[in-house]
C-alpha cells in the first residue's frame, strides 16, 4: 500500500490528511479540497460549502447573514 486512499477522489497518496470529527473514526483525504467537499456543512440557502465561521440559526447553517436573511432569519450579522 502506497499510503491512504482519499475517500472523495480515490487517489492513493503517501502524505494523506487524517481528520477525526469529535474523536470519531478517521477520514483520509489527499488534499484540503477533498476534505472540504466531504466534511464542510452546506449553506441551507445557497448550498455552498461553509469553510469559514458562517452563521447558525435554529439548527440551520448559512454561509453569511445575507443567506440567512433570504431564508427568513432576521437580525443575523456576519462576524467581522
C-alpha positions in Angstrom: 0.0 0.0 0.0 1.4 3.4 -1.0 -0.5 5.5 1.5 -4.1 6.0 2.4 -6.8 6.2 -0.3 -8.7 9.5 -0.4 -12.4 8.9 0.4 -13.5 11.5 -2.2 -11.3 11.1 -5.3 -9.8 7.7 -4.6 -6.2 8.9 -5.0 -3.7 6.7 -3.1 -1.4 9.3 -1.6 1.7 8.9 0.6 1.0 12.0 2.6 -2.7 11.9 3.4 -4.6 14.3 5.6 -6.3 12.4 8.5 -9.3 14.1 10.1 -11.3 12.8 13.1 -14.5 14.6 13.9 -15.2 14.7 17.7 -12.8 11.8 18.3 -14.6 9.5 15.9 -13.3 7.3 13.1 -10.6 8.7 10.9 -11.3 10.2 7.5 -8.5 10.3 4.9 -8.0 12.8 2.1 -5.3 13.7 -0.3 -6.0 17.4 -0.1 -8.0 20.0 1.7 -10.3 20.4 -1.3 -11.5 16.8 -0.9 -11.8 17.2 2.9 -14.0 20.3 2.4 -16.1 18.6 -0.2 -16.8 15.7 2.2 -17.0 17.3 5.6 -17.9 21.0 5.4 -21.5 21.8 6.0 -23.6 23.3 3.2 -25.3 26.6 3.4 -29.0 26.0 3.9 -29.9 28.8 1.4 -27.3 28.7 -1.4 -25.7 25.3 -1.0 -22.1 26.5 -1.0 -19.7 24.8 1.4 -19.2 26.8 4.6 -15.5 26.8 5.3 -15.4 29.9 7.5 -17.4 30.8 10.5 -20.8 31.1 8.8 -23.9 31.8 10.9 -26.3 29.4 12.5 -29.9 29.8 13.5 -32.5 27.3 14.6 -30.2 24.4 13.7 -29.5 25.6 10.2 -26.1 26.8 8.9 -25.7 29.6 6.5 -22.5 30.9 4.8 -23.4 34.5 5.6 -26.1 36.8 7.1 -27.4 37.6 3.7 -28.3 34.0 3.0 -29.9 33.7 6.5 -32.0 36.8 5.7 -33.1 35.3 2.4 -34.2 32.2 4.3 -36.3 34.3 6.6 -33.9 34.5 9.6 -33.7 38.2 10.6 -31.2 40.0 12.8 -28.1 37.9 11.9 -24.7 39.7 11.4 -21.6 38.3 9.8 -18.6 38.2 12.1 -16.1 41.0 11.3 
